[in-house]
Amino acid sequence: MTSSTFLAYTGAAMSKRHKDNDEVKAPGLYTKNGCYYYQPPQVGGVRVKAIALKTKDGAKAIRMRKKIIAEGTEIIDPTKFSSAVKMFFLDRATELAPSTLSGYKRKMKRAETFFGNCKLAGIDEMKVKKYRKELIATEVDENGTQMSDASVRSYTETLRSFFTWAYKEAKLIRVHPMKDIASTRVENTKKKMTCTFAQKEALLDGDPGHYWVEAILMIGFNTGMRIKEILAFHPGWIEEGEEGEMVIRPQREYWFNTKNGKSRDIPVNRELRTWLKSINREDGEPFIYPQRPVNKMNRDVNRYDPKKAFQAYAVSLGIKGFSYHAMRRTFANHHLRLGTPLVEVADWIGDKPDMVLKHYKGWLGAKHANNIVRDKPAEINNIVRDKKKEAKALKQASLHLLLLSLALGQ
């Protein structure tokens, strides 16, 4: 089909059978469940998948149809790789975010350069592996730096998404060429920052210039809570522990819940206790933002994101790579260095002991790490399990005593 024939088909006037219809229609345009769809013409006997326009406005649907036609004026042969890629982006245009779509286009452009006008059905597993080897050998700058493993994986998985679409949805191929190619896993090699004692003191003693930055630092370093827990923290969470000490007990709110849905007791040290007493808050009023803006669904809308001011303050003190989670790692790291039992640290931050050991062992140094490794994670988990069994048995015994007292009372 030539481009002129394609335009003659798609650019034709509105058909007579639509004149008496209230809906705005044109060749290839139809509605389903009130929303407009555009069905491009068949090319080479292959029917292209209809494009969801995601609108109920007829005039807008006409404009979107014209735009699609304008972008598809060239000859489209779905049996060729480059043409199939254009069909892929036409189909995904209304489903993907603009930034995601531009990323897909950039990655598929490299694949088009490699495969060219190769027949789609002629691309097999060997050619895909050859393409991946070329990506690994690609130099990304004039210094000869090669593409990272994460980038190679991203480019490969984008190609997999395209072939999955061509195989399952568009039905352009009968065999998926990447069916037997396993998805590679890339280990995160980014260095995770943990503050030293001196850096922690510098951050707490300095002047960040914003109350909410100071509050996040004070609560984060002294409790090890996650950032969402810090933002939700209010006086209602402060309770009396089993031994009469002051503890923080994160609880579910109407807009917030803990990561595992469970509560835990976090001891309040002297420094944090003094700071909390100096802040006047009513029950239910968070320490960070007293008046939290909410939308119509009563969900939190955090307009005051302190991240930029938070990181800028750390950089001004010469501390790079600082983040919200760095405070949590620092809390666990410093307690383990000072000899706090691993089981207690795990309970405070809401993680399993073996996970705490896995994530924080690397920042302890040989001396402290060896002292902790002697308590094997399996043994620690057994201790925790035994404690839970004892608590469950005690609860059942108290229930039996209650039922017995009720029976005797009758």
C-alpha positions, 0 to 999 in steps of 0.5 A: 500500500502506497502512502497516497493510498493510505492517506486516501483511506484514512483522510476520507470524508465522513461516511454516510452511515454516520450522518444520522448518528449523534456520535462524532465518527470518521473512518476508523473511529468508533466508541466502546463503553463511551470512549473513542478508539481508532482502528488503522487500516490493514496493511499487507493483510495484517490488521493493526491493533486499535488505538485507545484514545482515552477520551469521550470528547468527539472533537478531541478524538478527531484531532487525535486521529488526525495526529496519528494519521499525520505521523503514519503517512509513510509506508508501514510494512508490519513484517519489517522491524523498523515499521513494527517499532513505529506501530508499537509506539503508536499503540503505546502512545496513550498508555505510557507517560511521556518520559517513559515513552521517550526513554523507550524510543531512545533505547529502541532507536539503537535496536533499529540501528542494529536490526535495520529493515530486517524481517521481524520473523527473521530475528531469532535468539542468536541475533538478539544475543549478538545485539546484547554483546554489541551493547556490552562492548559499546563505548559511551564517551570519548574516554572509552567508558563502556555501558554499565550492566544496568544500562545493558539490562535496561536496553535488553528488557525494552527490546523484550517488551517490544517482542512481547507486544509483537507476539501476544498483542499485535500477533506479528510473530509466531515465535518469541525470540527472547522466550528462552533468554533469561532476564539478567539481574544487576547487583546494586553497587551504589555505596550506601552512606552511614554517618560517623559519630562526628558527622552525626554530631555536626548535623545535630549541632549545626543550624539547618535553617528550617525547623522541619529539617532539624526535627527530621534529623533529631527524630531520625538519628535517635529512633531509626524510624523510616521517613514516612514514620517520622512524618506521621509521628505525633504525641499519641505514639509516645507511651509508657513501656513495660518497665515504666520508661518512655517509648515511641510506638508507631501505629496505623493512622487513617493515611499511614501504616508501618511497612509490615503493618505491625507496631513496635516499641522504640526507647526514647533517649535523654536527648530526644526526650528533652527535645520532645518536651520543648515542642508543643503538640496536641495528640494527633498533631504531627511533630514535623508538619502540625497542619498536614494538607489533605486532599478530598480523599483525606490522604496526605499531600506533602507539599513541603518536601524538605529533601532539597534543604535536607541534602543541601544542609549536609553538603554545606557541612561537607557530608556527601551522599546523605539521605533519609535512610542514612539516619536509619543505617546510622542508628543501627550501626552506632548501637551495634558498635556500642554493644547493644544486643542485635535482637534489641536493635532489630526490634527497635527498627522493625527488621529481622536480626539476620536482615540487620546483620546482612545490611549493617555488618559492612560498616562495623569494622572487623572488631565489632563485626566479629563480635556480632557474627558469633551470635549466628542469625539462625540462633537469634531467630530461634530466640525471637521465635521462643519469645513469641511462643512464650507470649502466645502460651501466656496469652492462652493461659490468661484466657483459660483463667478468664473463662474459668473465673466466668464459669465459677461466677455462674 
